[in-house]
Amino acid sequence: MAPAPPRTRRRGLPSTAVRTARKLGEIRRAQLITTYGVGAMIAVENESFLIRGIDSWDISDAPFISEPRLARQLGVSGFRMPPAPDPDSARDGVRAVRFPEMYSCPHCHQLQPFRKFNSPAGRAECSTCQESLVPSRFVIACTHGHLEDFPYWKWVHRGNRTAHGSCGGHLTFEADGSTASLRAVLIGCSCGVERVSMEGSFRRQALRDLGIRCSGRRPWLKDAPAESCQEPPRTLQRGSSSVWFPVMHSALSIPPWSQGIAKLVAPFYDALKDEDPASIKAYVRIAELLRHHPNYTEDDVVAEVAQRRAAEVALTEPVHDTETVKRAVDYRRELYEGEYRSLTKAHPEVAGEEQDFVCEPPAAPIDALRSSHGLTQVMLVKRLREVRALQSFRRVEEPSPADSPMREAAISQVKSSWLPAFEVSGEGVFVRLDPERLRTWEERPEQVARAARIRENHERLLSARAGDSDKPVPASPATPRFLLLHALAHVLINEWSLDGGYPAASLRERLYSADDMAGVLIYTATSDSAGSLGGVVAQGEPDRLAISLKTALHRASWCSNDPLCMESEASGADSLNMAACHACLLLPETSCENNNILLDRAALVGTPDGRTRGFFTS
């Protein structure tokens, strides 16, 4: 990763001469999707940088990732892994830009833009004191994703009627360490104005009261013009999680895309998509693509390339914004339905063929699980591949399905035909509930009432987040079925983290809840081969699964926060849970696909007074 090289003017050189980009360090590819993606800040020693848009990345050697179903949902032709150039190469791959621009010296307490310190090349150091500089602790951002430095000059001169535009003084920054509060952070100016603390700067109206409006800046996009923005900016800590929330989407590779000719062509499609049939056949012969695949012919490769090309053309057809939203919702449902169908059918391993999806029923019968726990099917997913892609990001408030399109912070200045992504290889266990028993249980009045309470709170929040947008407000998925499946996934992850050899943060849920779907997939979420060592699949064997379920339900029947937890009628963020807390159901962020909301432990085991019966006690 390297910062963008600035334009420099030197004697004897034209003004367009460019200094060699400085290499800052290395981060893992997966982190460029999940933690330090486009628009996120990253600390490098005593400096801070902002990851630039994907249109500035050097992707000439970045591997192409094919996942047609996910590409169709996101409206792109494919995905690229973040570039990882050779350490000895002069290439930098991912670009970064210095942000925040304001730095301070802990010795002389000067607070000014970094360039004014005249630091030696490649170092952040005060030229006067030779002390390491400190990047600004505070930035301001708005819910539309814009980001800029904290307006220190306006903050320290607030209420000073004699200062108009500039006082000619120099700002100072001092943290006396007397307390950990913002009261100990003091901003001053050499013009003689009284020093003020940062106390109160995080209030919602603090910046608005000073007449500070969002400037619409997008410093992560090179030369991007400022946008008109009416959203009030908010003060944030530079390292706060509220500065950057990734918006990621994922899909499992399922047949036929996970095997056969589709898997064979996928790595080479980028090189073949613009070629005619004769050139494709020539490429196949020269590269010997079919050398170890005698069952396929050159015509099969040509047909597969043509099919993928047609799918890409369909994505470029212009549609109305409302139709785009509807299409995205339909594609997501189609994506999950396709996975559900594949998970309910056996896909055994085929000798001599590379497969990304191997799913088989256990050797032993599950009759005991069917009668005691209402499970109608258990499938051992011995091999799976998941593709996770970064579509955009949010600031200040975490992403919501009802977000206005204005909140979608772009990761490139012009819409790109690809998105950054990475692959996850792993294993898992899929369980499906008995539809008849489930239907009887979810129609009970007490279950309908509990789910309705959560759904009302959720839909109220979705409507508030949608604001005045023309985008239709999505319906809340909070139904008795969803609450049950979600709670079941959480107790199984907690139980298998103790028995399967994986920490809870390395396990992940995928819920399939609809009128015609009632299943849960628990799988490993690691981005390397350690996710397929068999520890989770072993938990799906009927005897072991019966013990896991019994123990997990026993743990769920009592919480250390009871009776408050079980008797709660609204808990968690925005009152979107009922009987659920950190002592019983909540999981690490990486494990839950719903941000630990829409949970109710009573859906599993009922309430102690017997008024509400759980699915596993009915």
C-alpha positions as CSV (number, residue, x, y, z in Angstrom):
1,M,0.0,0.0,0.0
2,A,1.4,3.4,-0.9
3,P,0.2,7.0,-0.7
4,A,-0.6,8.8,-3.9
5,P,2.5,10.6,-5.2
6,P,2.0,14.4,-4.9
7,R,2.9,16.8,-7.8
8,T,6.1,18.6,-7.0
9,R,7.8,21.7,-8.5
10,R,11.6,21.6,-8.6
11,R,14.2,23.7,-10.3
12,G,15.0,22.3,-13.7
13,L,12.0,20.0,-13.7
14,P,8.5,20.5,-15.1
15,S,5.7,21.0,-12.7
16,T,4.3,17.5,-13.6
17,A,7.4,15.7,-12.3
18,V,6.2,13.0,-9.9
19,R,8.0,11.7,-6.8
20,T,8.2,7.9,-6.4
21,A,5.3,6.6,-4.3
22,R,6.3,5.6,-0.8
23,K,5.5,2.1,0.4
24,L,3.7,2.2,3.7
25,G,3.3,-1.4,4.7
26,E,1.3,-4.5,4.2
27,I,-2.2,-5.7,5.2
28,R,-4.0,-8.9,4.4
29,R,-6.3,-9.1,1.3
30,A,-9.3,-9.9,3.5
31,Q,-8.7,-6.8,5.6
32,L,-9.1,-4.6,2.5
33,I,-12.7,-5.9,2.4
34,T,-13.7,-6.2,6.0
35,T,-11.5,-3.8,8.1
36,Y,-9.5,-1.4,6.0
37,G,-11.5,-1.1,2.8
38,V,-12.0,1.9,0.5
39,G,-12.7,5.0,2.6
40,A,-11.4,3.6,5.8
41,M,-8.5,5.1,7.8
42,I,-5.5,3.0,8.7
43,A,-2.8,3.9,11.3
44,V,0.8,3.3,10.1
45,E,3.2,3.9,13.0
46,N,2.6,7.6,14.0
47,E,0.8,8.4,10.7
48,S,-2.8,8.0,9.4
49,F,-3.9,7.3,5.9
50,L,-7.2,6.8,4.0
51,I,-7.5,3.9,1.5
52,R,-8.3,5.2,-1.9
53,G,-10.9,4.2,-4.4
54,I,-10.7,1.0,-6.5
55,D,-10.2,3.1,-9.6
56,S,-6.7,4.0,-8.4
57,W,-5.7,0.3,-7.6
58,D,-3.3,-1.5,-9.9
59,I,-5.3,-4.7,-10.7
60,S,-3.2,-5.9,-13.6
61,D,-2.1,-9.0,-11.6
62,A,-5.1,-9.2,-9.2
63,P,-6.8,-12.6,-9.5
64,F,-10.3,-12.7,-11.0
65,I,-13.0,-14.2,-8.9
66,S,-16.1,-15.6,-10.6
67,E,-19.4,-15.9,-8.8
68,P,-22.2,-15.3,-11.4
69,R,-25.0,-15.4,-8.9
70,L,-23.5,-12.7,-6.7
71,A,-22.4,-10.6,-9.6
72,R,-25.9,-10.6,-11.0
73,Q,-27.3,-9.4,-7.7
74,L,-24.7,-6.5,-7.4
75,G,-24.8,-5.6,-11.1
76,V,-21.2,-6.2,-12.0
77,S,-19.4,-8.6,-14.3
78,G,-17.2,-10.1,-11.7
79,F,-14.9,-9.6,-8.8
80,R,-11.2,-9.1,-8.1
81,M,-9.1,-10.0,-5.2
82,P,-7.3,-6.9,-3.8
83,P,-3.9,-6.6,-5.5
84,A,-0.8,-8.1,-3.7
85,P,2.3,-7.2,-5.8
86,D,5.6,-8.8,-5.2
87,P,7.5,-7.1,-2.4
88,D,10.5,-6.6,-4.7
89,S,8.3,-5.0,-7.3
90,A,8.1,-1.2,-7.9
91,R,4.3,-1.5,-8.0
92,D,2.2,-0.5,-5.1
93,G,-1.2,-2.1,-5.8
94,V,-3.4,-0.2,-3.4
95,R,-3.1,3.5,-3.0
96,A,-3.6,5.6,0.1
97,V,-3.8,9.3,0.8
98,R,-2.8,11.1,4.1
99,F,-5.8,11.8,6.3
100,P,-6.4,13.6,8.5
101,E,-4.4,16.5,7.2
102,M,-4.1,18.1,10.6
103,Y,-1.2,17.0,12.9
104,S,0.2,18.2,16.2
105,C,3.6,18.1,17.8
106,P,3.6,16.8,21.4
107,H,6.6,19.0,22.3
108,C,5.8,22.5,20.9
109,H,2.1,21.8,20.7
110,Q,1.7,23.2,17.2
111,L,-1.5,22.1,15.4
112,Q,-1.4,22.6,11.6
113,P,-1.6,20.8,8.3
114,F,1.1,18.1,7.9
115,R,2.8,19.9,5.0
116,K,3.6,22.9,7.2
117,F,5.8,20.8,9.5
118,N,8.4,20.3,6.7
119,S,9.0,16.8,7.8
120,P,11.9,14.8,6.3
121,A,10.9,12.5,3.4
122,G,9.1,9.4,4.6
123,R,8.8,10.5,8.2
124,A,6.2,12.3,10.3
125,E,8.5,14.6,12.4
126,C,8.4,18.2,13.6
127,S,11.3,20.0,11.8
128,T,11.7,22.3,14.8
129,C,11.6,19.8,17.7
130,Q,12.5,16.5,15.9
131,E,9.6,14.9,17.8
132,S,7.3,12.4,16.1
133,L,4.0,14.1,15.1
134,V,0.6,12.9,16.1
135,P,-2.4,12.8,13.6
136,S,-5.5,14.6,14.7
137,R,-7.7,12.6,17.0
138,F,-10.9,14.1,15.7
139,V,-12.6,14.2,12.3
140,I,-16.1,15.1,11.2
141,A,-18.4,13.0,8.9
142,C,-22.0,12.9,7.9
143,T,-24.4,10.1,7.2
144,H,-24.0,10.5,3.5
145,G,-20.4,9.4,3.8
146,H,-18.5,12.7,3.5
147,L,-15.4,13.1,5.6
148,E,-13.1,16.0,6.5
149,D,-10.8,17.4,9.2
150,F,-12.2,18.8,12.4
151,P,-12.6,22.6,12.1
152,Y,-10.3,23.5,15.0
153,W,-10.0,27.2,14.0
154,K,-13.8,27.7,14.1
155,W,-14.0,25.7,17.3
156,V,-11.5,27.8,19.2
157,H,-12.7,31.1,17.9
158,R,-16.4,30.5,18.5
159,G,-18.1,33.5,20.0
160,N,-15.1,35.7,19.1
161,R,-16.6,38.5,17.0
162,T,-13.3,40.2,16.3
163,A,-12.0,37.2,14.3
164,H,-13.3,37.2,10.7
165,G,-12.0,34.4,8.4
166,S,-8.5,34.3,9.8
167,C,-6.7,35.9,12.8
168,G,-3.2,35.2,11.5
169,G,-2.4,33.2,14.6
170,H,-1.2,29.6,15.0
171,L,-3.3,26.8,16.6
172,T,-2.0,24.7,19.5
173,F,-3.2,21.3,20.7
174,E,-2.5,20.1,24.2
175,A,-3.7,17.2,26.3
176,D,-2.6,17.7,29.9
177,G,-3.6,14.1,30.9
178,S,-5.3,15.3,34.1
179,T,-8.4,13.4,33.1
180,A,-9.5,11.0,30.4
181,S,-12.3,13.3,29.4
182,L,-12.4,15.8,26.5
183,R,-12.1,18.5,29.1
184,A,-8.4,17.8,29.3
185,V,-7.9,18.3,25.5
186,L,-7.3,22.0,25.0
187,I,-7.2,24.0,21.7
188,G,-5.6,27.4,21.7
189,C,-4.5,30.1,19.3
190,S,-1.5,32.5,19.4
191,C,-3.8,35.4,18.6
192,G,-4.6,35.5,22.3
193,V,-8.1,34.0,22.3
194,E,-8.8,32.0,25.4
195,R,-8.1,28.3,25.1
196,V,-11.1,26.0,24.9
197,S,-11.5,22.3,25.5
198,M,-13.0,19.7,23.2
199,E,-15.8,19.1,25.7
200,G,-19.2,19.3,24.0
201,S,-17.8,18.8,20.5
202,F,-19.6,15.5,20.1
203,R,-23.1,16.8,20.7
204,R,-25.4,16.4,17.7
205,Q,-25.9,20.1,17.4
206,A,-22.4,21.3,18.3
207,L,-21.2,21.9,14.8
208,R,-24.5,23.2,13.5
209,D,-24.6,25.8,16.3
210,L,-21.3,27.1,14.9
211,G,-22.7,27.4,11.4
212,I,-20.5,24.5,10.2
213,R,-22.1,22.6,7.3
214,C,-21.0,19.5,5.5
215,S,-18.6,20.4,2.6
216,G,-19.4,17.2,0.7
217,R,-15.7,16.2,0.5
218,R,-14.7,12.6,-0.5
219,P,-10.9,12.5,0.0
220,W,-10.7,8.8,-0.8
221,L,-11.6,9.5,-4.4
222,K,-8.9,11.2,-6.4
223,D,-9.9,14.7,-7.7
224,A,-13.5,14.0,-6.9
225,P,-15.6,17.2,-6.8
226,A,-17.3,18.1,-3.6
227,E,-21.0,17.1,-3.5
228,S,-23.9,19.3,-2.4
229,C,-24.9,17.9,1.0
230,Q,-27.5,19.1,3.6
231,E,-26.7,16.5,6.2
232,P,-25.4,17.9,9.5
233,P,-21.8,16.7,10.2
234,R,-20.9,14.9,13.4
235,T,-17.6,14.9,15.4
236,L,-16.0,11.4,15.6
237,Q,-12.9,9.9,17.0
238,R,-10.5,9.0,14.2
239,G,-10.3,5.4,15.4
240,S,-14.0,5.0,16.1
241,S,-15.9,2.2,14.4
242,S,-18.5,4.7,13.4
243,V,-16.1,6.3,10.9
244,W,-16.4,3.3,8.5
245,F,-19.1,0.5,8.2
246,P,-18.5,-1.9,5.3
247,V,-21.5,-3.0,3.2
248,M,-20.7,-6.5,2.1
249,H,-22.6,-9.2,0.3
250,S,-21.8,-12.9,0.0
251,A,-22.9,-16.0,-1.8
252,L,-22.1,-19.7,-1.7
253,S,-20.8,-21.4,-4.8
254,I,-23.3,-24.1,-5.7
255,P,-23.7,-26.5,-8.6
256,P,-23.5,-26.1,-11.5
257,W,-21.2,-23.0,-11.0
258,S,-19.1,-24.8,-8.4
259,Q,-18.0,-27.6,-10.6
260,G,-17.6,-28.9,-14.2
261,I,-17.0,-26.6,-17.1
262,A,-18.2,-23.5,-15.2
263,K,-15.4,-23.9,-12.6
264,L,-12.9,-24.7,-15.3
265,V,-13.6,-21.6,-17.4
266,A,-14.0,-19.1,-14.5
267,P,-10.3,-18.4,-13.9
268,F,-9.7,-17.7,-17.6
269,Y,-12.9,-15.9,-18.4
270,D,-11.4,-12.4,-18.1
271,A,-8.9,-13.3,-20.9
272,L,-11.5,-15.0,-23.1
273,K,-14.6,-12.8,-22.8
274,D,-13.7,-10.4,-25.7
275,E,-12.4,-13.2,-28.1
276,D,-14.2,-14.8,-31.0
277,P,-14.8,-18.6,-31.0
278,A,-11.7,-19.4,-33.1
279,S,-9.4,-17.4,-30.8
280,I,-11.0,-19.1,-27.7
281,K,-10.3,-22.5,-29.2
282,A,-6.7,-21.5,-30.0
283,Y,-6.3,-20.3,-26.4
284,V,-7.6,-23.6,-25.1
285,R,-5.2,-25.6,-27.2
286,I,-2.1,-23.5,-26.4
287,A,-2.8,-23.3,-22.6
288,E,-3.8,-27.0,-22.6
289,L,-6.9,-26.2,-20.5
290,L,-8.5,-29.5,-21.2
291,R,-5.4,-31.7,-20.7
292,H,-6.7,-33.2,-17.5
293,H,-10.4,-32.9,-18.5
294,P,-11.1,-35.3,-21.3
295,N,-14.9,-35.1,-20.7
296,Y,-15.0,-31.5,-22.1
297,T,-14.4,-30.1,-25.6
298,E,-13.3,-26.8,-27.0
299,D,-17.0,-26.2,-28.0
300,D,-18.0,-26.6,-24.4
301,V,-15.6,-23.8,-23.4
302,V,-16.9,-21.5,-26.2
303,A,-20.5,-22.1,-25.1
304,E,-19.6,-21.4,-21.4
305,V,-17.9,-18.1,-22.4
306,A,-20.9,-17.1,-24.5
307,Q,-23.3,-17.8,-21.7
308,R,-21.3,-15.7,-19.2
309,R,-21.0,-12.9,-21.8
310,A,-24.8,-12.9,-22.3
311,A,-25.3,-12.6,-18.6
312,E,-23.0,-9.6,-18.4
313,V,-24.9,-7.9,-21.3
314,A,-28.1,-8.3,-19.4
315,L,-26.6,-6.4,-16.4
316,T,-25.9,-3.3,-18.6
317,E,-29.5,-2.8,-19.6
318,P,-30.7,0.5,-18.0
319,V,-33.5,0.3,-15.5
320,H,-35.4,2.8,-13.3
321,D,-34.1,3.2,-9.8
322,T,-37.2,1.6,-8.3
323,E,-36.8,-1.3,-10.6
324,T,-33.2,-1.6,-9.6
325,V,-34.2,-1.9,-5.9
326,K,-36.8,-4.5,-6.7
327,R,-34.4,-6.4,-8.9
328,A,-31.8,-6.5,-6.1
329,V,-34.4,-7.8,-3.6
330,D,-35.5,-10.5,-6.1
331,Y,-31.9,-11.5,-6.8
332,R,-31.1,-11.8,-3.1
333,R,-34.1,-14.1,-2.6
334,E,-33.2,-16.1,-5.7
335,L,-29.7,-16.4,-4.4
336,Y,-30.8,-17.8,-1.0
337,E,-33.4,-20.1,-2.6
338,G,-30.8,-21.6,-4.9
339,E,-28.5,-22.3,-2.0
340,Y,-31.4,-23.8,0.0
341,R,-32.3,-26.2,-2.8
342,S,-28.6,-27.2,-3.1
343,L,-28.3,-27.8,0.6
344,T,-31.3,-30.0,0.7
345,K,-29.9,-32.3,-2.0
346,A,-26.9,-34.6,-1.9
347,H,-23.9,-33.5,-3.9
348,P,-21.3,-36.2,-3.2
349,E,-17.7,-35.9,-4.1
350,V,-16.8,-37.0,-7.6
351,A,-13.4,-38.6,-8.1
352,G,-11.1,-36.7,-10.4
353,E,-13.2,-33.5,-10.5
354,E,-12.5,-30.3,-8.6
355,Q,-15.6,-29.3,-6.6
356,D,-16.3,-26.3,-4.4
357,F,-19.5,-27.8,-3.0
358,V,-19.7,-31.3,-1.5
359,C,-22.8,-31.9,0.6
360,E,-24.0,-35.4,1.9
361,P,-26.4,-36.7,4.5
362,P,-24.8,-38.4,7.5
363,A,-24.4,-42.2,7.3
364,A,-26.5,-42.8,10.5
365,P,-30.3,-42.2,10.4
366,I,-31.7,-39.1,12.1
367,D,-35.0,-40.6,13.3
368,A,-34.2,-39.8,16.9
369,L,-33.5,-36.1,16.1
370,R,-36.8,-36.0,14.1
371,S,-38.9,-37.2,16.9
372,S,-37.2,-35.5,19.8
373,H,-36.1,-32.1,18.3
374,G,-38.3,-31.7,15.1
375,L,-35.4,-31.8,12.7
376,T,-36.4,-33.3,9.3
377,Q,-33.0,-33.2,7.6
378,V,-29.3,-32.9,8.5
379,M,-26.7,-32.4,5.8
380,L,-22.9,-32.4,6.2
381,V,-21.4,-29.8,4.0
382,K,-17.8,-31.2,3.7
383,R,-16.7,-28.5,1.3
384,L,-18.0,-25.1,0.5
385,R,-16.7,-21.8,-1.0
386,E,-18.1,-18.4,-0.2
387,V,-17.4,-15.1,-2.0
388,R,-17.6,-11.9,0.0
389,A,-17.6,-8.6,-1.9
390,L,-17.4,-5.0,-0.7
391,Q,-20.1,-2.9,-2.4
392,S,-19.9,0.4,-0.6
393,F,-19.7,1.7,3.0
394,R,-21.5,3.9,5.5
395,R,-20.4,6.5,8.1
396,V,-21.8,7.6,11.5
397,E,-24.7,5.1,11.5
398,E,-24.5,1.4,10.7
399,P,-26.0,0.1,7.5
400,S,-29.7,-0.7,7.3
401,P,-31.8,-2.3,4.5
402,A,-33.8,0.9,4.4
403,D,-30.9,3.2,3.8
404,S,-31.5,6.0,1.3
405,P,-29.3,5.7,-1.8
406,M,-27.7,9.0,-0.7
407,R,-26.1,7.1,2.2
408,E,-24.2,4.7,-0.2
409,A,-20.7,6.1,-0.2
410,A,-19.1,5.1,-3.5
411,I,-15.8,3.2,-3.6
412,S,-15.0,4.5,-7.1
413,Q,-15.7,7.8,-8.8
414,V,-17.3,6.1,-11.8
415,K,-19.3,2.9,-11.5
416,S,-17.0,0.0,-12.0
417,S,-17.6,-3.3,-13.8
418,W,-16.0,-5.1,-10.9
419,L,-15.9,-5.1,-7.1
420,P,-13.2,-6.1,-4.6
421,A,-13.8,-9.5,-3.0
422,F,-12.2,-12.5,-1.4
423,E,-12.9,-16.2,-1.1
424,V,-13.6,-18.3,2.0
425,S,-13.1,-22.1,1.9
426,G,-14.7,-24.1,4.6
427,E,-17.2,-26.6,5.9
428,G,-20.5,-26.6,7.7
429,V,-23.6,-28.4,8.8
430,F,-27.1,-27.6,7.5
431,V,-30.2,-28.5,9.6
432,R,-33.8,-28.2,8.4
433,L,-36.8,-28.1,10.7
434,D,-39.9,-30.2,10.3
435,P,-42.3,-28.0,8.3
436,E,-45.6,-29.4,9.8
437,R,-44.4,-29.1,13.4
438,L,-43.0,-25.7,12.7
439,R,-46.2,-24.4,11.1
440,T,-48.3,-25.6,14.1
441,W,-45.9,-23.9,16.5
442,E,-45.5,-20.5,14.7
443,E,-49.3,-20.1,14.5
444,R,-49.6,-20.0,18.3
445,P,-51.0,-16.6,19.4
446,E,-48.3,-16.0,22.0
447,Q,-45.6,-16.5,19.3
448,V,-47.3,-14.3,16.9
449,A,-47.6,-11.6,19.6
450,R,-43.9,-11.7,20.5
451,A,-42.8,-11.6,16.9
452,A,-45.2,-8.7,16.2
453,R,-43.7,-6.6,19.0
454,I,-40.2,-6.9,17.5
455,R,-41.5,-6.4,14.0
456,E,-43.2,-3.2,14.9
457,N,-40.1,-1.8,16.5
458,H,-38.0,-2.9,13.5
459,E,-40.4,-1.4,10.9
460,R,-40.5,1.8,12.8
461,L,-36.7,2.0,12.7
462,L,-36.6,1.1,9.0
463,S,-39.1,3.9,8.2
464,A,-37.1,6.4,10.2
465,R,-33.9,5.4,8.4
466,A,-35.6,5.6,5.0
467,G,-36.5,9.2,5.7
468,D,-38.0,11.0,2.7
469,S,-36.4,8.7,0.2
470,D,-38.5,7.3,-2.7
471,K,-36.9,3.9,-2.1
472,P,-39.6,1.5,-0.8
473,V,-39.2,0.5,2.8
474,P,-38.4,-3.2,3.1
475,A,-40.5,-5.4,5.3
476,S,-39.1,-6.6,8.5
477,P,-38.2,-10.4,8.5
478,A,-39.2,-10.7,12.1
479,T,-41.6,-13.7,12.1
480,P,-41.8,-16.5,14.7
481,R,-40.0,-18.7,12.2
482,F,-37.1,-16.3,11.7
483,L,-36.7,-15.6,15.5
484,L,-36.6,-19.4,16.1
485,L,-34.0,-20.1,13.3
486,H,-31.9,-17.2,14.4
487,A,-31.8,-18.2,18.0
488,L,-31.1,-21.8,17.1
489,A,-28.1,-20.7,15.0
490,H,-26.7,-18.7,17.9
491,V,-27.0,-21.4,20.5
492,L,-25.4,-24.0,18.1
493,I,-22.5,-21.7,17.4
494,N,-21.9,-21.1,21.1
495,E,-22.0,-24.9,21.7
496,W,-19.8,-25.9,18.8
497,S,-17.3,-23.2,19.6
498,L,-16.7,-25.3,22.8
499,D,-16.8,-28.7,21.1
500,G,-15.6,-28.2,17.5
501,G,-12.2,-26.6,18.0
502,Y,-13.1,-23.2,16.5
503,P,-13.7,-20.0,18.4
504,A,-17.1,-18.5,18.0
505,A,-15.7,-15.7,15.9
506,S,-14.6,-18.2,13.3
507,L,-18.1,-19.7,12.9
508,R,-20.9,-18.0,10.9
509,E,-24.6,-18.4,10.4
510,R,-26.7,-18.4,7.2
511,L,-30.5,-18.3,7.7
512,Y,-33.0,-19.6,5.2
513,S,-36.4,-18.4,6.4
514,A,-39.5,-18.0,4.2
515,D,-42.8,-19.7,3.7
516,D,-41.1,-22.5,1.8
517,M,-37.7,-22.4,3.7
518,A,-36.8,-23.3,7.3
519,G,-33.1,-24.1,7.6
520,V,-29.9,-23.0,9.2
521,L,-26.3,-23.4,7.9
522,I,-23.5,-23.1,10.4
523,Y,-20.1,-23.0,8.7
524,T,-16.5,-21.9,9.2
525,A,-15.8,-18.3,8.2
526,T,-12.0,-18.4,7.9
527,S,-10.2,-17.3,4.7
528,D,-7.7,-20.1,4.5
529,S,-7.7,-23.9,4.5
530,A,-7.9,-24.0,8.3
531,G,-11.6,-23.7,7.8
532,S,-12.0,-27.2,6.4
533,L,-10.4,-29.5,9.0
534,G,-13.5,-31.5,9.7
535,G,-14.2,-30.1,13.2
536,V,-17.6,-28.6,12.3
537,V,-18.8,-31.5,10.0
538,A,-18.1,-33.9,12.9
539,Q,-20.7,-32.0,15.0
540,G,-23.4,-32.9,12.4
541,E,-23.2,-36.6,13.0
542,P,-26.6,-37.6,14.5
543,D,-25.4,-38.9,17.9
544,R,-23.1,-35.9,18.4
545,L,-25.7,-33.4,17.2
546,A,-28.3,-34.8,19.6
547,I,-25.9,-34.2,22.5
548,S,-25.1,-30.7,21.2
549,L,-28.7,-29.7,20.9
550,K,-29.6,-31.1,24.3
551,T,-26.8,-29.2,26.0
552,A,-27.4,-26.0,24.0
553,L,-31.1,-25.9,24.9
554,H,-30.3,-26.6,28.5
555,R,-27.9,-23.6,28.5
556,A,-30.6,-21.5,26.8
557,S,-33.2,-22.3,29.4
558,W,-31.3,-20.2,32.0
559,C,-29.3,-17.0,31.7
560,S,-27.3,-15.3,34.4
561,N,-29.3,-12.2,33.8
562,D,-32.6,-13.9,34.5
563,P,-35.3,-13.1,35.3
564,L,-34.7,-9.7,33.7
565,C,-33.5,-11.2,30.5
566,M,-36.3,-13.7,30.0
567,E,-39.0,-11.2,31.1
568,S,-37.8,-8.4,28.9
569,E,-40.3,-7.2,26.3
570,A,-37.7,-5.1,24.5
571,S,-33.9,-5.4,24.7
572,G,-30.8,-4.7,22.7
573,A,-30.2,-1.9,20.2
574,D,-33.4,-0.1,19.2
575,S,-35.4,-2.7,21.2
576,L,-35.1,-5.3,18.4
577,N,-34.6,-8.3,20.7
578,M,-36.6,-9.8,23.5
579,A,-35.0,-12.5,25.7
580,A,-31.5,-12.1,24.4
581,C,-28.3,-10.6,26.0
582,H,-24.6,-11.0,26.0
583,A,-24.8,-13.7,28.7
584,C,-26.9,-16.1,26.6
585,L,-27.4,-15.4,22.8
586,L,-25.3,-12.6,21.4
587,L,-22.3,-13.5,19.2
588,P,-19.2,-11.8,17.8
589,E,-19.9,-9.4,14.9
590,T,-18.3,-11.8,12.4
591,S,-20.6,-14.6,13.3
592,C,-24.1,-13.0,12.9
593,E,-25.4,-11.9,9.6
594,N,-28.1,-9.8,11.3
595,N,-25.9,-7.7,13.7
596,N,-27.3,-9.5,16.8
597,I,-30.8,-8.2,16.3
598,L,-34.2,-10.1,15.9
599,L,-33.4,-12.7,18.7
600,D,-35.7,-14.3,21.2
601,R,-34.5,-17.1,23.5
602,A,-38.1,-18.0,24.4
603,A,-38.7,-19.2,20.8
604,L,-36.4,-22.1,21.7
605,V,-37.3,-23.0,25.2
606,G,-40.4,-21.0,26.1
607,T,-40.9,-19.0,29.3
608,P,-40.7,-20.4,32.8
609,D,-44.3,-19.6,33.5
610,G,-45.5,-21.8,30.6
611,R,-47.4,-19.0,28.9
612,T,-45.1,-19.1,25.9
613,R,-44.0,-22.5,24.6
614,G,-40.8,-22.9,22.8
615,F,-40.4,-25.0,19.6
616,F,-38.3,-27.5,21.4
617,T,-40.7,-27.8,24.4
618,S,-43.9,-28.0,22.4
